[in-house]
Amino acid sequence: MNLIECVPNISEGRDKNKINKILAELTSVKGVELLGYEIGQSVNRTVITFVAPKEIMPAAALALIKKSLELIDMSKHHGTHPRIGCVDVCPFVPFKKTTLNDCIEIAQNVAEESGKNFGVPVYLYGAAASKAERQKLSFLRKGGYENLAGKLTLCPPDFGPNTLTEKTQKSGALCIGARNFLLAYNINLNTKDLAIAKTIAKELRAQLPAIKTLGWYIEEYGFCQVSINIEDYKKAPLYLVYETCKNIACKLNTKVTGSELVGLLPKEALLDSAKFYLNKENRIIQGIPHEEVFDLVIKNLNLSQIAPFIPNEKVLELKLKGLTSQ
């Protein structure tokens, strides 16, 4: 069976009734496997992860988009995460017997259908972008939802209307794209000083490749985080990001206390970090049970500081194995 992963981020993290209705609409599409979802109250955002065969994926994504448009009103949305629309991002990721080109084709089709059938502005991004500058979400999100009217005029969407109407005020603009695996990774700091978090984020971004960073204060946690998108975990493995952040924070008299992974990640991303920490103990990974290997990474990155990190729920291959064995 071929599979594509989709990781839509919807701009709702406070009304669980709305979130449940959107998830119910998604899972009503036959062939969809919901792998997980993570609700963020302060960011007012929910990250959803699901897989489906490439033949099913367009219908699944459109079902989620349609329900989100119905239930989410961006004119009333407030949150700390950058955003411009109710389905702020909807990336398609090749997973099993599929390619990035498959994902580009799906992204283009879903974007066109959303613009035509739902009458909302849609931008293509990532590998599906129509222009080089639109590959980056930071370019499309610049100015945020609050400056969407200017964005639509100066940077017309790929599909849908380019004016701010009552309807587009409610929907905002959608960003639909294709990419390879991205790790959404947050590092926790023992400070409430947002300026320090932003300084660490800037320095981390300057020192490491293939990452995007920002510093923010999470009210529900009571501390700041460095929020990181790792665009290539082979160039910027988890251990390197974490240890580099620790060193930068130390120079600013701040401590890193732990971290969290939002969404799921490939097993390989954890094993790379396990090898690093085992090497520090003069050990090799061969022959060590996977449970012990995962525990080592969880401990060294303190991945369970905010919520328990359960490999069977967070590692993509293990989650899928668990679903197929049911």
ZIHU-V738667 format. One record per backbone hydrogen bond with DSSP energy under -1.0 kcal/mol. NH is the residue of the N-H (numbers start at 0). CO is the residue of the C=O. If there is no record, write none. Layout:
NH;CO  NH;CO
This chain:
2;95  3;51  4;92  5;49  6;90  8;88  9;45  10;85  11;9  18;14  19;15  20;16  21;17  22;18  23;19  24;20  25;21  26;22  28;25  31;28  32;50  34;48  35;48  37;46  39;44  44;39  45;9  46;37  47;7  48;35  49;5  50;32  51;3  55;52  56;52  59;55  60;56  61;57  62;58  63;59  64;60  65;61  66;62  67;63  68;64  69;65  70;66  71;67  73;169  75;72  76;73  79;41  85;170  87;8  88;8  89;174  91;176  92;4  94;2  95;2  102;98  103;99  104;100  105;101  106;102  107;103  108;104  109;105  110;106  111;107  112;108  113;109  114;110  115;111  116;112  117;113  121;158  122;173  124;175  125;134  126;177  127;124  128;125  133;130  134;131  139;135  140;136  143;140  144;82  146;143  147;144  150;146  151;147  152;148  153;149  154;150  157;121  158;121  168;164  169;165  170;166  171;167  172;83  173;120  175;122  176;89  177;124  178;91  182;229  184;227  185;259  186;225  187;257  188;223  189;254  196;192  197;193  198;194  199;195  200;196  201;197  202;198  203;199  204;200  205;201  206;202  207;203  211;228  213;226  215;224  217;222  221;217  222;217  223;190  224;215  225;186  226;213  227;184  228;211  229;182  230;209  235;231  240;236  241;237  242;238  243;239  244;240  245;241  246;242  247;243  248;244  249;245  250;246  251;248  252;249  253;248  256;187  258;301  259;185  261;183  264;313  268;265  270;266  271;267  273;269  274;270  275;271  276;272  277;273  278;274  279;275  281;278  282;277  287;284  292;288  293;289  294;290  295;291  296;292  297;293  298;294  299;295  300;296  302;297  304;301  312;309  313;309  314;310  315;264  318;314  319;315  320;316  321;317  322;318  323;319  324;320
